[in-house]
Amino acid sequence: MPDEKRGVLFGVAAYAMWGLFPLYWPLLKPSGALEILAHRMAWSLVAVVVILAVRRHWSWFRELLRQPRKLALLALAAVIITVNWGTYIYAVNTGHVVEAALGYFINPLVSVLFGVLLLRERLRPMQWAAVGFGALAVVVLTLDYGRLPWIALTLAISFGVYGLVKKQANVGAAESLTVETLVLLTPALAYLVFLETSGQATFGHTNPGHALLLAGAGLITAVPLLFFTASAIRVPLSTIGVLQYIAPILQFLCGVLIAKETMPPSRWIGFSIVWLALSVFTYDSISAARANRKKAALVETTV
């Protein structure tokens, strides 16, 4: 199989797993969102350490210890991803799957906006149009919900900031997740001990299947991340940009078809504007990528 085709399959697998997360978290009830989050932190570390042990890949750790700036960035990333994970688990387990999907639909637009505000990047006219449509959609959905769609905005902004911090750190996926979960391990274990001593813990107090599912939260965190990394190094960025919509589409379908969340006409209008924004954004990204490839090919032939 060609390397790029294999990369596309890895990408589809990663985003499909992320898209089906809304089916997993409700299985962990009666555990609350914070208990699930703490277990996800702890078991993610176990999963990624096992993966690194199988790969016999430890040399990076000593080198990273000599780079305090990268360690500080990964510690900051750990805090940010905690906000993202906790908000997402809360959203799914309280019947806000569709709003969570909205957060990941608008995340590319938020990332572009961060590029302008923080990295001083210049947007093309169609990118500005996409960002404008995205802002209009937020206004429409705010009127529909009767409040700011804070779950969607928290997910989009936190994941956008997380991406910026990880880009600055420039550390591999498994290595980064190891450090981030190490940072989170102490507060996670402290909270789990508190739940156990106060008689509020559910792990080991319901049935073995429930305990296995809580432990499995670490595996389903690590595996799609590794698939994504395998995809990112094999396919163009423009392809990743298209594949990333698989996750929120599946999340949206889970919310509407499985969780049976209500979708009044005004909400459909808001989501339609979001999808229009993403269509404009994707078309512009693909066109720009093609133009860059043609330009690079022309330079090669003239040289």
Disulfide bonds with the S-S distance in Angstrom:
none
